[in-house]
């Protein structure tokens, strides 16, 4: 719980900076990450290599200045980049 609160706080701090532009493919990958898919499953779903998925995830984290997939999902939901149904 403490770790989750810490993630929320870090994503709150980033709200002061405009959200960087993610590519369409990065958004696709982020949406699949949000569903709980791992890199292998994302690669199969998108017909790309697992290394390409890793590169997309790394680029997403760098652009958003975050450290984990979970932080990226929380940030994207807060910024209305992603909608979870």
N, CA, C and O atoms as a Maestro MAE file, in Angstrom:
{
 s_m_m2io_version
 :::
 2.0.0
}

f_m_ct {
 s_m_title
 :::
 protein
 m_atom[340] {
  # First column is atom index #
  i_m_mmod_type
  r_m_x_coord
  r_m_y_coord
  r_m_z_coord
  i_m_residue_number
  s_m_chain_name
  s_m_pdb_residue_name
  s_m_pdb_atom_name
  i_m_atomic_number
  :::
  1 25 0.829 -1.196 0.000 1 A "UNK " " N  " 7
  2 3 0.000 0.000 0.000 1 A "UNK " " CA " 6
  3 2 0.873 1.258 0.000 1 A "UNK " " C  " 6
  4 15 0.584 2.227 -0.703 1 A "UNK " " O  " 8
  5 25 1.928 1.228 0.787 2 A "UNK " " N  " 7
  6 3 2.831 2.374 0.840 2 A "UNK " " CA " 6
  7 2 3.469 2.618 -0.522 2 A "UNK " " C  " 6
  8 15 3.604 3.762 -0.958 2 A "UNK " " O  " 8
  9 25 3.863 1.528 -1.193 3 A "UNK " " N  " 7
  10 3 4.480 1.656 -2.517 3 A "UNK " " CA " 6
  11 2 3.492 2.262 -3.512 3 A "UNK " " C  " 6
  12 15 3.868 3.109 -4.322 3 A "UNK " " O  " 8
  13 25 2.233 1.832 -3.453 4 A "UNK " " N  " 7
  14 3 1.216 2.364 -4.362 4 A "UNK " " CA " 6
  15 2 0.999 3.854 -4.101 4 A "UNK " " C  " 6
  16 15 0.907 4.638 -5.046 4 A "UNK " " O  " 8
  17 25 0.917 4.253 -2.833 5 A "UNK " " N  " 7
  18 3 0.759 5.671 -2.493 5 A "UNK " " CA " 6
  19 2 1.934 6.484 -3.018 5 A "UNK " " C  " 6
  20 15 1.764 7.605 -3.498 5 A "UNK " " O  " 8
  21 25 3.116 5.912 -2.922 6 A "UNK " " N  " 7
  22 3 4.312 6.583 -3.431 6 A "UNK " " CA " 6
  23 2 4.222 6.777 -4.940 6 A "UNK " " C  " 6
  24 15 4.596 7.831 -5.455 6 A "UNK " " O  " 8
  25 25 3.723 5.758 -5.655 7 A "UNK " " N  " 7
  26 3 3.545 5.874 -7.106 7 A "UNK " " CA " 6
  27 2 2.556 6.979 -7.442 7 A "UNK " " C  " 6
  28 15 2.787 7.772 -8.354 7 A "UNK " " O  " 8
  29 25 1.458 7.028 -6.705 8 A "UNK " " N  " 7
  30 3 0.445 8.054 -6.936 8 A "UNK " " CA " 6
  31 2 1.060 9.439 -6.732 8 A "UNK " " C  " 6
  32 15 0.832 10.351 -7.527 8 A "UNK " " O  " 8
  33 25 1.832 9.585 -5.672 9 A "UNK " " N  " 7
  34 3 2.451 10.881 -5.388 9 A "UNK " " CA " 6
  35 2 3.401 11.281 -6.510 9 A "UNK " " C  " 6
  36 15 3.405 12.438 -6.931 9 A "UNK " " O  " 8
  37 25 4.212 10.332 -7.003 10 A "UNK " " N  " 7
  38 3 5.151 10.648 -8.086 10 A "UNK " " CA " 6
  39 2 4.404 11.042 -9.349 10 A "UNK " " C  " 6
  40 15 4.825 11.957 -10.055 10 A "UNK " " O  " 8
  41 25 3.300 10.365 -9.643 11 A "UNK " " N  " 7
  42 3 2.549 10.722 -10.846 11 A "UNK " " CA " 6
  43 2 1.844 12.058 -10.651 11 A "UNK " " C  " 6
  44 15 1.677 12.807 -11.614 11 A "UNK " " O  " 8
  45 25 1.426 12.373 -9.427 12 A "UNK " " N  " 7
  46 3 0.814 13.680 -9.154 12 A "UNK " " CA " 6
  47 2 1.802 14.807 -9.433 12 A "UNK " " C  " 6
  48 15 1.431 15.836 -9.998 12 A "UNK " " O  " 8
  49 25 3.049 14.616 -9.042 13 A "UNK " " N  " 7
  50 3 4.069 15.640 -9.252 13 A "UNK " " CA " 6
  51 2 4.278 15.911 -10.736 13 A "UNK " " C  " 6
  52 15 4.598 17.038 -11.114 13 A "UNK " " O  " 8
  53 25 4.104 14.908 -11.579 14 A "UNK " " N  " 7
  54 3 4.312 15.063 -13.010 14 A "UNK " " CA " 6
  55 2 3.140 15.757 -13.704 14 A "UNK " " C  " 6
  56 15 3.252 16.117 -14.875 14 A "UNK " " O  " 8
  57 25 2.045 15.947 -13.024 15 A "UNK " " N  " 7
  58 3 0.881 16.598 -13.630 15 A "UNK " " CA " 6
  59 2 1.155 18.070 -13.926 15 A "UNK " " C  " 6
  60 15 0.442 18.681 -14.722 15 A "UNK " " O  " 8
  61 25 2.167 18.639 -13.303 16 A "UNK " " N  " 7
  62 3 2.492 20.038 -13.525 16 A "UNK " " CA " 6
  63 2 3.139 20.256 -14.890 16 A "UNK " " C  " 6
  64 15 3.178 21.380 -15.390 16 A "UNK " " O  " 8
  65 25 3.644 19.182 -15.489 17 A "UNK " " N  " 7
  66 3 4.322 19.247 -16.782 17 A "UNK " " CA " 6
  67 2 3.377 18.682 -17.835 17 A "UNK " " C  " 6
  68 15 2.746 17.652 -17.596 17 A "UNK " " O  " 8
  69 25 3.261 19.333 -19.005 18 A "UNK " " N  " 7
  70 3 2.385 18.789 -20.048 18 A "UNK " " CA " 6
  71 2 2.779 17.358 -20.421 18 A "UNK " " C  " 6
  72 15 3.962 17.023 -20.472 18 A "UNK " " O  " 8
  73 25 1.791 16.534 -20.675 19 A "UNK " " N  " 7
  74 3 2.050 15.140 -21.029 19 A "UNK " " CA " 6
  75 2 2.799 15.066 -22.355 19 A "UNK " " C  " 6
  76 15 2.399 15.696 -23.334 19 A "UNK " " O  " 8
  77 25 3.894 14.292 -22.386 20 A "UNK " " N  " 7
  78 3 4.617 14.137 -23.644 20 A "UNK " " CA " 6
  79 2 3.793 13.325 -24.637 20 A "UNK " " C  " 6
  80 15 2.922 12.547 -24.249 20 A "UNK " " O  " 8
  81 25 4.074 13.512 -25.894 21 A "UNK " " N  " 7
  82 3 3.332 12.820 -26.951 21 A "UNK " " CA " 6
  83 2 3.877 11.410 -27.125 21 A "UNK " " C  " 6
  84 15 5.052 11.218 -27.439 21 A "UNK " " O  " 8
  85 25 3.011 10.433 -26.919 22 A "UNK " " N  " 7
  86 3 3.359 9.043 -27.189 22 A "UNK " " CA " 6
  87 2 2.923 8.714 -28.611 22 A "UNK " " C  " 6
  88 15 1.925 9.240 -29.102 22 A "UNK " " O  " 8
  89 25 3.678 7.841 -29.263 23 A "UNK " " N  " 7
  90 3 3.295 7.416 -30.605 23 A "UNK " " CA " 6
  91 2 2.058 6.530 -30.521 23 A "UNK " " C  " 6
  92 15 1.703 6.047 -29.446 23 A "UNK " " O  " 8
  93 25 1.412 6.323 -31.650 24 A "UNK " " N  " 7
  94 3 0.244 5.439 -31.673 24 A "UNK " " CA " 6
  95 2 0.611 4.044 -31.186 24 A "UNK " " C  " 6
  96 15 -0.151 3.419 -30.449 24 A "UNK " " O  " 8
  97 25 1.781 3.555 -31.597 25 A "UNK " " N  " 7
  98 3 2.206 2.216 -31.189 25 A "UNK " " CA " 6
  99 2 2.488 2.172 -29.691 25 A "UNK " " C  " 6
  100 15 2.143 1.196 -29.025 25 A "UNK " " O  " 8
  101 25 3.110 3.216 -29.159 26 A "UNK " " N  " 7
  102 3 3.360 3.264 -27.719 26 A "UNK " " CA " 6
  103 2 2.046 3.265 -26.947 26 A "UNK " " C  " 6
  104 15 1.944 2.632 -25.896 26 A "UNK " " O  " 8
  105 25 1.051 3.963 -27.457 27 A "UNK " " N  " 7
  106 3 -0.268 3.954 -26.812 27 A "UNK " " CA " 6
  107 2 -0.886 2.567 -26.853 27 A "UNK " " C  " 6
  108 15 -1.487 2.125 -25.874 27 A "UNK " " O  " 8
  109 25 -0.741 1.878 -27.980 28 A "UNK " " N  " 7
  110 3 -1.245 0.500 -28.078 28 A "UNK " " CA " 6
  111 2 -0.586 -0.379 -27.026 28 A "UNK " " C  " 6
  112 15 -1.255 -1.136 -26.322 28 A "UNK " " O  " 8
  113 25 0.732 -0.271 -26.929 29 A "UNK " " N  " 7
  114 3 1.474 -1.077 -25.958 29 A "UNK " " CA " 6
  115 2 1.037 -0.719 -24.543 29 A "UNK " " C  " 6
  116 15 0.821 -1.611 -23.723 29 A "UNK " " O  " 8
  117 25 0.904 0.552 -24.248 30 A "UNK " " N  " 7
  118 3 0.495 0.988 -22.914 30 A "UNK " " CA " 6
  119 2 -0.893 0.455 -22.560 30 A "UNK " " C  " 6
  120 15 -1.127 0.043 -21.424 30 A "UNK " " O  " 8
  121 25 -1.802 0.462 -23.517 31 A "UNK " " N  " 7
  122 3 -3.144 -0.085 -23.269 31 A "UNK " " CA " 6
  123 2 -3.074 -1.563 -22.924 31 A "UNK " " C  " 6
  124 15 -3.784 -2.030 -22.033 31 A "UNK " " O  " 8
  125 25 -2.224 -2.299 -23.622 32 A "UNK " " N  " 7
  126 3 -2.090 -3.728 -23.342 32 A "UNK " " CA " 6
  127 2 -1.385 -3.969 -22.012 32 A "UNK " " C  " 6
  128 15 -1.719 -4.916 -21.299 32 A "UNK " " O  " 8
  129 25 -0.427 -3.133 -21.675 33 A "UNK " " N  " 7
  130 3 0.215 -3.212 -20.357 33 A "UNK " " CA " 6
  131 2 -0.847 -3.014 -19.281 33 A "UNK " " C  " 6
  132 15 -0.842 -3.710 -18.267 33 A "UNK " " O  " 8
  133 25 -1.749 -2.073 -19.499 34 A "UNK " " N  " 7
  134 3 -2.804 -1.774 -18.520 34 A "UNK " " CA " 6
  135 2 -3.748 -2.949 -18.311 34 A "UNK " " C  " 6
  136 15 -4.364 -3.068 -17.252 34 A "UNK " " O  " 8
  137 25 -3.866 -3.817 -19.310 35 A "UNK " " N  " 7
  138 3 -4.727 -4.995 -19.152 35 A "UNK " " CA " 6
  139 2 -4.026 -6.116 -18.400 35 A "UNK " " C  " 6
  140 15 -4.634 -7.140 -18.091 35 A "UNK " " O  " 8
  141 25 -2.732 -5.916 -18.103 36 A "UNK " " N  " 7
  142 3 -1.988 -6.922 -17.359 36 A "UNK " " CA " 6
  143 2 -1.152 -7.847 -18.224 36 A "UNK " " C  " 6
  144 15 -0.557 -8.800 -17.721 36 A "UNK " " O  " 8
  145 25 -1.104 -7.575 -19.516 37 A "UNK " " N  " 7
  146 3 -0.326 -8.440 -20.408 37 A "UNK " " CA " 6
  147 2 1.169 -8.268 -20.160 37 A "UNK " " C  " 6
  148 15 1.641 -7.178 -19.840 37 A "UNK " " O  " 8
  149 25 1.904 -9.371 -20.316 38 A "UNK " " N  " 7
  150 3 3.362 -9.291 -20.244 38 A "UNK " " CA " 6
  151 2 3.919 -9.036 -21.645 38 A "UNK " " C  " 6
  152 15 3.175 -9.037 -22.626 38 A "UNK " " O  " 8
  153 25 5.227 -8.818 -21.730 39 A "UNK " " N  " 7
  154 3 5.848 -8.477 -23.007 39 A "UNK " " CA " 6
  155 2 5.616 -9.543 -24.074 39 A "UNK " " C  " 6
  156 15 5.352 -9.219 -25.231 39 A "UNK " " O  " 8
  157 25 5.712 -10.793 -23.691 40 A "UNK " " N  " 7
  158 3 5.527 -11.881 -24.657 40 A "UNK " " CA " 6
  159 2 4.116 -11.852 -25.241 40 A "UNK " " C  " 6
  160 15 3.940 -11.989 -26.451 40 A "UNK " " O  " 8
  161 25 3.117 -11.675 -24.385 41 A "UNK " " N  " 7
  162 3 1.726 -11.640 -24.856 41 A "UNK " " CA " 6
  163 2 1.460 -10.412 -25.725 41 A "UNK " " C  " 6
  164 15 0.736 -10.492 -26.718 41 A "UNK " " O  " 8
  165 25 2.042 -9.287 -25.349 42 A "UNK " " N  " 7
  166 3 1.881 -8.066 -26.148 42 A "UNK " " CA " 6
  167 2 2.498 -8.271 -27.526 42 A "UNK " " C  " 6
  168 15 1.915 -7.885 -28.539 42 A "UNK " " O  " 8
  169 25 3.677 -8.877 -27.558 43 A "UNK " " N  " 7
  170 3 4.349 -9.140 -28.836 43 A "UNK " " CA " 6
  171 2 3.476 -10.004 -29.741 43 A "UNK " " C  " 6
  172 15 3.346 -9.725 -30.933 43 A "UNK " " O  " 8
  173 25 2.886 -11.036 -29.186 44 A "UNK " " N  " 7
  174 3 2.006 -11.911 -29.978 44 A "UNK " " CA " 6
  175 2 0.780 -11.154 -30.467 44 A "UNK " " C  " 6
  176 15 0.374 -11.301 -31.620 44 A "UNK " " O  " 8
  177 25 0.198 -10.353 -29.603 45 A "UNK " " N  " 7
  178 3 -1.009 -9.592 -29.949 45 A "UNK " " CA " 6
  179 2 -0.750 -8.599 -31.083 45 A "UNK " " C  " 6
  180 15 -1.593 -8.414 -31.960 45 A "UNK " " O  " 8
  181 25 0.421 -7.962 -31.056 46 A "UNK " " N  " 7
  182 3 0.734 -6.914 -32.031 46 A "UNK " " CA " 6
  183 2 1.588 -7.409 -33.202 46 A "UNK " " C  " 6
  184 15 1.926 -6.637 -34.099 46 A "UNK " " O  " 8
  185 25 1.934 -8.697 -33.187 47 A "UNK " " N  " 7
  186 3 2.752 -9.290 -34.254 47 A "UNK " " CA " 6
  187 2 4.102 -8.588 -34.390 47 A "UNK " " C  " 6
  188 15 4.550 -8.270 -35.491 47 A "UNK " " O  " 8
  189 25 4.736 -8.356 -33.241 48 A "UNK " " N  " 7
  190 3 6.072 -7.765 -33.209 48 A "UNK " " CA " 6
  191 2 6.932 -8.608 -32.278 48 A "UNK " " C  " 6
  192 15 6.419 -9.477 -31.574 48 A "UNK " " O  " 8
  193 25 8.238 -8.354 -32.272 49 A "UNK " " N  " 7
  194 3 9.121 -9.132 -31.405 49 A "UNK " " CA " 6
  195 2 9.013 -8.648 -29.954 49 A "UNK " " C  " 6
  196 15 8.594 -7.525 -29.671 49 A "UNK " " O  " 8
  197 25 9.404 -9.537 -29.064 50 A "UNK " " N  " 7
  198 3 9.400 -9.181 -27.645 50 A "UNK " " CA " 6
  199 2 10.382 -8.037 -27.375 50 A "UNK " " C  " 6
  200 15 10.122 -7.181 -26.529 50 A "UNK " " O  " 8
  201 25 11.506 -8.024 -28.090 51 A "UNK " " N  " 7
  202 3 12.472 -6.928 -27.929 51 A "UNK " " CA " 6
  203 2 11.875 -5.592 -28.351 51 A "UNK " " C  " 6
  204 15 12.158 -4.563 -27.737 51 A "UNK " " O  " 8
  205 25 11.056 -5.603 -29.390 52 A "UNK " " N  " 7
  206 3 10.396 -4.368 -29.822 52 A "UNK " " CA " 6
  207 2 9.439 -3.878 -28.743 52 A "UNK " " C  " 6
  208 15 9.348 -2.676 -28.490 52 A "UNK " " O  " 8
  209 25 8.733 -4.793 -28.113 53 A "UNK " " N  " 7
  210 3 7.842 -4.418 -27.004 53 A "UNK " " CA " 6
  211 2 8.664 -3.786 -25.885 53 A "UNK " " C  " 6
  212 15 8.289 -2.746 -25.344 53 A "UNK " " O  " 8
  213 25 9.778 -4.414 -25.542 54 A "UNK " " N  " 7
  214 3 10.639 -3.870 -24.483 54 A "UNK " " CA " 6
  215 2 11.096 -2.453 -24.830 54 A "UNK " " C  " 6
  216 15 11.132 -1.573 -23.970 54 A "UNK " " O  " 8
  217 25 11.442 -2.247 -26.098 55 A "UNK " " N  " 7
  218 3 11.854 -0.906 -26.528 55 A "UNK " " CA " 6
  219 2 10.721 0.098 -26.379 55 A "UNK " " C  " 6
  220 15 10.940 1.220 -25.923 55 A "UNK " " O  " 8
  221 25 9.511 -0.299 -26.763 56 A "UNK " " N  " 7
  222 3 8.362 0.602 -26.621 56 A "UNK " " CA " 6
  223 2 8.113 0.936 -25.149 56 A "UNK " " C  " 6
  224 15 7.877 2.094 -24.802 56 A "UNK " " O  " 8
  225 25 8.165 -0.073 -24.292 57 A "UNK " " N  " 7
  226 3 7.945 0.158 -22.859 57 A "UNK " " CA " 6
  227 2 9.029 1.093 -22.317 57 A "UNK " " C  " 6
  228 15 8.728 2.016 -21.561 57 A "UNK " " O  " 8
  229 25 10.272 0.860 -22.694 58 A "UNK " " N  " 7
  230 3 11.365 1.730 -22.252 58 A "UNK " " CA " 6
  231 2 11.135 3.168 -22.717 58 A "UNK " " C  " 6
  232 15 11.330 4.111 -21.951 58 A "UNK " " O  " 8
  233 25 10.719 3.332 -23.974 59 A "UNK " " N  " 7
  234 3 10.458 4.677 -24.501 59 A "UNK " " CA " 6
  235 2 9.312 5.357 -23.756 59 A "UNK " " C  " 6
  236 15 9.380 6.550 -23.461 59 A "UNK " " O  " 8
  237 25 8.273 4.606 -23.457 60 A "UNK " " N  " 7
  238 3 7.132 5.143 -22.701 60 A "UNK " " CA " 6
  239 2 7.606 5.650 -21.339 60 A "UNK " " C  " 6
  240 15 7.292 6.770 -20.938 60 A "UNK " " O  " 8
  241 25 8.361 4.814 -20.640 61 A "UNK " " N  " 7
  242 3 8.837 5.188 -19.304 61 A "UNK " " CA " 6
  243 2 9.754 6.405 -19.365 61 A "UNK " " C  " 6
  244 15 9.681 7.284 -18.506 61 A "UNK " " O  " 8
  245 25 10.613 6.457 -20.375 62 A "UNK " " N  " 7
  246 3 11.507 7.614 -20.509 62 A "UNK " " CA " 6
  247 2 10.719 8.889 -20.806 62 A "UNK " " C  " 6
  248 15 10.969 9.929 -20.197 62 A "UNK " " O  " 8
  249 25 9.775 8.812 -21.734 63 A "UNK " " N  " 7
  250 3 8.990 9.999 -22.085 63 A "UNK " " CA " 6
  251 2 8.183 10.513 -20.898 63 A "UNK " " C  " 6
  252 15 8.059 11.721 -20.692 63 A "UNK " " O  " 8
  253 25 7.641 9.585 -20.125 64 A "UNK " " N  " 7
  254 3 6.815 9.973 -18.980 64 A "UNK " " CA " 6
  255 2 7.648 10.201 -17.716 64 A "UNK " " C  " 6
  256 15 7.118 10.605 -16.681 64 A "UNK " " O  " 8
  257 25 8.942 9.943 -17.809 65 A "UNK " " N  " 7
  258 3 9.863 10.076 -16.681 65 A "UNK " " CA " 6
  259 2 9.390 9.261 -15.481 65 A "UNK " " C  " 6
  260 15 9.322 9.752 -14.354 65 A "UNK " " O  " 8
  261 25 9.066 8.001 -15.761 66 A "UNK " " N  " 7
  262 3 8.590 7.088 -14.731 66 A "UNK " " CA " 6
  263 2 9.524 5.890 -14.650 66 A "UNK " " C  " 6
  264 15 10.414 5.725 -15.484 66 A "UNK " " O  " 8
  265 25 9.310 5.050 -13.627 67 A "UNK " " N  " 7
  266 3 10.223 3.943 -13.369 67 A "UNK " " CA " 6
  267 2 9.603 2.567 -13.554 67 A "UNK " " C  " 6
  268 15 10.329 1.575 -13.625 67 A "UNK " " O  " 8
  269 25 8.300 2.482 -13.632 68 A "UNK " " N  " 7
  270 3 7.688 1.158 -13.738 68 A "UNK " " CA " 6
  271 2 6.462 1.192 -14.638 68 A "UNK " " C  " 6
  272 15 5.887 2.245 -14.913 68 A "UNK " " O  " 8
  273 25 6.089 0.015 -15.081 69 A "UNK " " N  " 7
  274 3 4.903 -0.135 -15.920 69 A "UNK " " CA " 6
  275 2 3.659 0.337 -15.166 69 A "UNK " " C  " 6
  276 15 2.787 0.991 -15.738 69 A "UNK " " O  " 8
  277 25 3.587 0.000 -13.886 70 A "UNK " " N  " 7
  278 3 2.431 0.387 -13.076 70 A "UNK " " CA " 6
  279 2 2.329 1.903 -12.964 70 A "UNK " " C  " 6
  280 15 1.237 2.462 -13.069 70 A "UNK " " O  " 8
  281 25 3.448 2.566 -12.753 71 A "UNK " " N  " 7
  282 3 3.430 4.030 -12.700 71 A "UNK " " CA " 6
  283 2 2.923 4.605 -14.017 71 A "UNK " " C  " 6
  284 15 2.169 5.578 -14.025 71 A "UNK " " O  " 8
  285 25 3.336 4.007 -15.126 72 A "UNK " " N  " 7
  286 3 2.903 4.491 -16.442 72 A "UNK " " CA " 6
  287 2 1.398 4.340 -16.608 72 A "UNK " " C  " 6
  288 15 0.740 5.231 -17.146 72 A "UNK " " O  " 8
  289 25 0.854 3.230 -16.154 73 A "UNK " " N  " 7
  290 3 -0.592 3.003 -16.255 73 A "UNK " " CA " 6
  291 2 -1.346 4.001 -15.380 73 A "UNK " " C  " 6
  292 15 -2.331 4.592 -15.823 73 A "UNK " " O  " 8
  293 25 -0.893 4.191 -14.146 74 A "UNK " " N  " 7
  294 3 -1.539 5.149 -13.234 74 A "UNK " " CA " 6
  295 2 -1.493 6.552 -13.835 74 A "UNK " " C  " 6
  296 15 -2.499 7.260 -13.840 74 A "UNK " " O  " 8
  297 25 -0.336 6.949 -14.335 75 A "UNK " " N  " 7
  298 3 -0.177 8.268 -14.948 75 A "UNK " " CA " 6
  299 2 -1.125 8.426 -16.132 75 A "UNK " " C  " 6
  300 15 -1.815 9.438 -16.251 75 A "UNK " " O  " 8
  301 25 -1.157 7.431 -16.999 76 A "UNK " " N  " 7
  302 3 -1.990 7.501 -18.204 76 A "UNK " " CA " 6
  303 2 -3.472 7.592 -17.858 76 A "UNK " " C  " 6
  304 15 -4.225 8.287 -18.540 76 A "UNK " " O  " 8
  305 25 -3.893 6.903 -16.815 77 A "UNK " " N  " 7
  306 3 -5.295 6.981 -16.399 77 A "UNK " " CA " 6
  307 2 -5.601 8.362 -15.822 77 A "UNK " " C  " 6
  308 15 -6.653 8.931 -16.112 77 A "UNK " " O  " 8
  309 25 -4.708 8.897 -15.022 78 A "UNK " " N  " 7
  310 3 -4.917 10.222 -14.421 78 A "UNK " " CA " 6
  311 2 -4.965 11.323 -15.470 78 A "UNK " " C  " 6
  312 15 -5.729 12.280 -15.348 78 A "UNK " " O  " 8
  313 25 -4.140 11.176 -16.499 79 A "UNK " " N  " 7
  314 3 -4.063 12.189 -17.551 79 A "UNK " " CA " 6
  315 2 -5.072 11.943 -18.670 79 A "UNK " " C  " 6
  316 15 -5.073 12.645 -19.681 79 A "UNK " " O  " 8
  317 25 -5.919 10.954 -18.482 80 A "UNK " " N  " 7
  318 3 -6.953 10.606 -19.468 80 A "UNK " " CA " 6
  319 2 -6.346 10.154 -20.804 80 A "UNK " " C  " 6
  320 15 -6.980 10.267 -21.854 80 A "UNK " " O  " 8
  321 25 -5.114 9.642 -20.747 81 A "UNK " " N  " 7
  322 3 -4.498 9.051 -21.929 81 A "UNK " " CA " 6
  323 2 -5.109 7.677 -22.152 81 A "UNK " " C  " 6
  324 15 -5.279 7.237 -23.290 81 A "UNK " " O  " 8
  325 25 -5.436 7.006 -21.059 82 A "UNK " " N  " 7
  326 3 -6.061 5.681 -21.096 82 A "UNK " " CA " 6
  327 2 -7.385 5.727 -20.357 82 A "UNK " " C  " 6
  328 15 -7.542 6.437 -19.364 82 A "UNK " " O  " 8
  329 25 -8.321 4.960 -20.859 83 A "UNK " " N  " 7
  330 3 -9.579 4.761 -20.140 83 A "UNK " " CA " 6
  331 2 -9.730 3.276 -19.889 83 A "UNK " " C  " 6
  332 15 -9.671 2.475 -20.822 83 A "UNK " " O  " 8
  333 25 -9.922 2.908 -18.649 84 A "UNK " " N  " 7
  334 3 -10.129 1.512 -18.295 84 A "UNK " " CA " 6
  335 2 -11.629 1.279 -18.196 84 A "UNK " " C  " 6
  336 15 -12.339 1.961 -17.457 84 A "UNK " " O  " 8
  337 25 -12.083 0.311 -18.948 85 A "UNK " " N  " 7
  338 3 -13.528 0.016 -18.958 85 A "UNK " " CA " 6
  339 2 -13.850 -1.181 -18.136 85 A "UNK " " C  " 6
  340 15 -15.015 -1.567 -18.037 85 A "UNK " " O  " 8
  :::
 }
 m_bond[339] {
  # First column is bond index #
  i_m_from
  i_m_to
  i_m_order
  :::
  1 1 2 1
  2 2 3 1
  3 3 4 2
  4 3 5 1
  5 5 6 1
  6 6 7 1
  7 7 8 2
  8 7 9 1
  9 9 10 1
  10 10 11 1
  11 11 12 2
  12 11 13 1
  13 13 14 1
  14 14 15 1
  15 15 16 2
  16 15 17 1
  17 17 18 1
  18 18 19 1
  19 19 20 2
  20 19 21 1
  21 21 22 1
  22 22 23 1
  23 23 24 2
  24 23 25 1
  25 25 26 1
  26 26 27 1
  27 27 28 2
  28 27 29 1
  29 29 30 1
  30 30 31 1
  31 31 32 2
  32 31 33 1
  33 33 34 1
  34 34 35 1
  35 35 36 2
  36 35 37 1
  37 37 38 1
  38 38 39 1
  39 39 40 2
  40 39 41 1
  41 41 42 1
  42 42 43 1
  43 43 44 2
  44 43 45 1
  45 45 46 1
  46 46 47 1
  47 47 48 2
  48 47 49 1
  49 49 50 1
  50 50 51 1
  51 51 52 2
  52 51 53 1
  53 53 54 1
  54 54 55 1
  55 55 56 2
  56 55 57 1
  57 57 58 1
  58 58 59 1
  59 59 60 2
  60 59 61 1
  61 61 62 1
  62 62 63 1
  63 63 64 2
  64 63 65 1
  65 65 66 1
  66 66 67 1
  67 67 68 2
  68 67 69 1
  69 69 70 1
  70 70 71 1
  71 71 72 2
  72 71 73 1
  73 73 74 1
  74 74 75 1
  75 75 76 2
  76 75 77 1
  77 77 78 1
  78 78 79 1
  79 79 80 2
  80 79 81 1
  81 81 82 1
  82 82 83 1
  83 83 84 2
  84 83 85 1
  85 85 86 1
  86 86 87 1
  87 87 88 2
  88 87 89 1
  89 89 90 1
  90 90 91 1
  91 91 92 2
  92 91 93 1
  93 93 94 1
  94 94 95 1
  95 95 96 2
  96 95 97 1
  97 97 98 1
  98 98 99 1
  99 99 100 2
  100 99 101 1
  101 101 102 1
  102 102 103 1
  103 103 104 2
  104 103 105 1
  105 105 106 1
  106 106 107 1
  107 107 108 2
  108 107 109 1
  109 109 110 1
  110 110 111 1
  111 111 112 2
  112 111 113 1
  113 113 114 1
  114 114 115 1
  115 115 116 2
  116 115 117 1
  117 117 118 1
  118 118 119 1
  119 119 120 2
  120 119 121 1
  121 121 122 1
  122 122 123 1
  123 123 124 2
  124 123 125 1
  125 125 126 1
  126 126 127 1
  127 127 128 2
  128 127 129 1
  129 129 130 1
  130 130 131 1
  131 131 132 2
  132 131 133 1
  133 133 134 1
  134 134 135 1
  135 135 136 2
  136 135 137 1
  137 137 138 1
  138 138 139 1
  139 139 140 2
  140 139 141 1
  141 141 142 1
  142 142 143 1
  143 143 144 2
  144 143 145 1
  145 145 146 1
  146 146 147 1
  147 147 148 2
  148 147 149 1
  149 149 150 1
  150 150 151 1
  151 151 152 2
  152 151 153 1
  153 153 154 1
  154 154 155 1
  155 155 156 2
  156 155 157 1
  157 157 158 1
  158 158 159 1
  159 159 160 2
  160 159 161 1
  161 161 162 1
  162 162 163 1
  163 163 164 2
  164 163 165 1
  165 165 166 1
  166 166 167 1
  167 167 168 2
  168 167 169 1
  169 169 170 1
  170 170 171 1
  171 171 172 2
  172 171 173 1
  173 173 174 1
  174 174 175 1
  175 175 176 2
  176 175 177 1
  177 177 178 1
  178 178 179 1
  179 179 180 2
  180 179 181 1
  181 181 182 1
  182 182 183 1
  183 183 184 2
  184 183 185 1
  185 185 186 1
  186 186 187 1
  187 187 188 2
  188 187 189 1
  189 189 190 1
  190 190 191 1
  191 191 192 2
  192 191 193 1
  193 193 194 1
  194 194 195 1
  195 195 196 2
  196 195 197 1
  197 197 198 1
  198 198 199 1
  199 199 200 2
  200 199 201 1
  201 201 202 1
  202 202 203 1
  203 203 204 2
  204 203 205 1
  205 205 206 1
  206 206 207 1
  207 207 208 2
  208 207 209 1
  209 209 210 1
  210 210 211 1
  211 211 212 2
  212 211 213 1
  213 213 214 1
  214 214 215 1
  215 215 216 2
  216 215 217 1
  217 217 218 1
  218 218 219 1
  219 219 220 2
  220 219 221 1
  221 221 222 1
  222 222 223 1
  223 223 224 2
  224 223 225 1
  225 225 226 1
  226 226 227 1
  227 227 228 2
  228 227 229 1
  229 229 230 1
  230 230 231 1
  231 231 232 2
  232 231 233 1
  233 233 234 1
  234 234 235 1
  235 235 236 2
  236 235 237 1
  237 237 238 1
  238 238 239 1
  239 239 240 2
  240 239 241 1
  241 241 242 1
  242 242 243 1
  243 243 244 2
  244 243 245 1
  245 245 246 1
  246 246 247 1
  247 247 248 2
  248 247 249 1
  249 249 250 1
  250 250 251 1
  251 251 252 2
  252 251 253 1
  253 253 254 1
  254 254 255 1
  255 255 256 2
  256 255 257 1
  257 257 258 1
  258 258 259 1
  259 259 260 2
  260 259 261 1
  261 261 262 1
  262 262 263 1
  263 263 264 2
  264 263 265 1
  265 265 266 1
  266 266 267 1
  267 267 268 2
  268 267 269 1
  269 269 270 1
  270 270 271 1
  271 271 272 2
  272 271 273 1
  273 273 274 1
  274 274 275 1
  275 275 276 2
  276 275 277 1
  277 277 278 1
  278 278 279 1
  279 279 280 2
  280 279 281 1
  281 281 282 1
  282 282 283 1
  283 283 284 2
  284 283 285 1
  285 285 286 1
  286 286 287 1
  287 287 288 2
  288 287 289 1
  289 289 290 1
  290 290 291 1
  291 291 292 2
  292 291 293 1
  293 293 294 1
  294 294 295 1
  295 295 296 2
  296 295 297 1
  297 297 298 1
  298 298 299 1
  299 299 300 2
  300 299 301 1
  301 301 302 1
  302 302 303 1
  303 303 304 2
  304 303 305 1
  305 305 306 1
  306 306 307 1
  307 307 308 2
  308 307 309 1
  309 309 310 1
  310 310 311 1
  311 311 312 2
  312 311 313 1
  313 313 314 1
  314 314 315 1
  315 315 316 2
  316 315 317 1
  317 317 318 1
  318 318 319 1
  319 319 320 2
  320 319 321 1
  321 321 322 1
  322 322 323 1
  323 323 324 2
  324 323 325 1
  325 325 326 1
  326 326 327 1
  327 327 328 2
  328 327 329 1
  329 329 330 1
  330 330 331 1
  331 331 332 2
  332 331 333 1
  333 333 334 1
  334 334 335 1
  335 335 336 2
  336 335 337 1
  337 337 338 1
  338 338 339 1
  339 339 340 2
  :::
 }
}
